[in-house]
Amino acid sequence: GSAELVQLYTDYAPLFALLADKRWLLLPHAVKVNDTQLWHNAFSVRRGVLVAVVRGAPHGSGGGAVAVATRGLPTSGRATVVYAGGATVPVVPAGATYSFPLRRGCAALLIEP
């Protein structure tokens, strides 16, 4: 019903808000994900760099932790994973690789300077 649709919009609003004024990060091979079935992209956003990872379980793949390897992106500063519903979890990279689980098949990695 309509209430369920409103709840979906409300849950995903924090992720879409992060994409305000986004620009594709035009660095070759800036991001690599350990699961080739997942869709991912990197954007320059107001707060830093945002790596969106989507199409995970239940949509096909990505049931376990995702490893996002970055190249040429900042590894110092603060990194946070943002989920649908607005939950945020700090994440510390191992070198230039960030590992975190997906929730509802997606997650956004925000790397702030």
C-alpha positions as CSV (number, residue, x, y, z in Angstrom):
1,G,0.0,0.0,0.0
2,S,0.8,3.7,0.1
3,A,2.3,3.6,3.6
4,E,4.8,0.9,2.5
5,L,5.9,3.1,-0.5
6,V,6.3,6.1,1.8
7,Q,8.5,4.0,4.1
8,L,10.7,2.9,1.2
9,Y,11.2,6.5,0.1
10,T,12.0,7.5,3.7
11,D,14.4,4.6,4.2
12,Y,16.4,5.4,1.1
13,A,16.3,9.2,1.4
14,P,19.6,9.4,3.4
15,L,21.4,7.6,0.5
16,F,20.0,9.9,-2.1
17,A,20.8,12.9,0.0
18,L,24.4,12.0,-0.1
19,L,24.3,12.1,-3.9
20,A,23.3,15.8,-4.0
21,D,25.5,17.7,-6.4
22,K,27.4,14.5,-7.3
23,R,29.9,14.3,-10.1
24,W,31.4,11.1,-11.4
25,L,34.9,10.6,-10.1
26,L,36.9,10.4,-13.3
27,L,39.9,8.4,-12.1
28,P,40.7,5.2,-14.0
29,H,40.1,2.1,-11.9
30,A,39.5,4.2,-8.8
31,V,37.3,1.5,-7.2
32,K,37.2,-2.3,-7.5
33,V,34.8,-4.6,-5.7
34,N,35.5,-8.2,-4.8
35,D,32.2,-9.4,-6.3
36,T,31.8,-8.8,-10.0
37,Q,28.0,-9.2,-9.8
38,L,27.8,-6.0,-7.8
39,W,27.3,-2.6,-9.4
40,H,29.5,0.2,-8.1
41,N,30.6,3.7,-8.9
42,A,32.6,6.5,-7.3
43,F,31.4,10.1,-7.1
44,S,32.8,13.4,-5.8
45,V,30.2,14.8,-3.4
46,R,29.9,17.7,-1.0
47,R,31.4,15.8,1.9
48,G,34.2,13.9,0.0
49,V,34.1,10.8,-2.1
50,L,31.1,8.5,-2.2
51,V,31.3,4.9,-3.4
52,A,27.9,3.4,-4.1
53,V,27.6,-0.4,-4.1
54,V,24.3,-1.9,-5.3
55,R,22.6,-5.0,-6.7
56,G,23.6,-7.2,-3.8
57,A,21.4,-9.9,-2.1
58,P,18.4,-10.2,-2.4
59,H,18.9,-9.0,-6.0
60,G,21.5,-11.5,-7.0
61,S,24.9,-11.3,-5.3
62,G,26.7,-9.8,-2.3
63,G,25.5,-11.9,0.6
64,G,28.8,-11.6,2.5
65,A,31.1,-8.8,3.3
66,V,32.1,-6.6,0.4
67,A,35.7,-5.5,-0.1
68,V,36.1,-2.2,-1.9
69,A,39.6,-1.5,-3.1
70,T,40.4,2.1,-3.9
71,R,43.1,3.5,-6.0
72,G,44.0,7.2,-5.9
73,L,41.4,7.9,-3.3
74,P,42.1,9.3,0.2
75,T,42.8,6.7,2.9
76,S,43.1,9.2,5.7
77,G,40.2,11.0,7.2
78,R,36.9,9.5,8.2
79,A,35.2,6.7,6.4
80,T,31.6,5.7,7.1
81,V,29.2,3.2,5.6
82,V,25.7,4.5,5.2
83,Y,22.7,2.2,4.8
84,A,19.1,2.5,3.8
85,G,17.2,3.6,6.9
86,G,20.0,6.0,7.8
87,A,22.2,3.7,9.9
88,T,25.9,4.6,9.8
89,V,28.9,2.5,10.7
90,P,32.5,3.8,10.8
91,V,34.9,1.6,8.8
92,V,38.7,1.6,9.0
93,P,40.6,0.6,5.8
94,A,43.2,-2.1,5.6
95,G,45.6,-0.2,3.3
96,A,43.3,1.0,0.6
97,T,40.6,-1.6,1.0
98,Y,37.4,-1.1,3.0
99,S,35.4,-4.2,4.0
100,F,31.7,-4.0,5.1
101,P,28.5,-6.0,4.7
102,L,25.6,-4.9,2.5
103,R,22.2,-4.4,3.9
104,R,19.1,-4.6,1.7
105,G,21.5,-5.2,-1.1
106,C,23.3,-1.9,-1.0
107,A,25.6,0.4,0.9
108,A,27.3,3.8,0.4
109,L,30.9,4.3,1.5
110,L,31.5,7.9,2.4
111,I,35.2,8.9,2.6
112,E,35.6,12.4,4.1
113,P,38.9,14.3,4.1
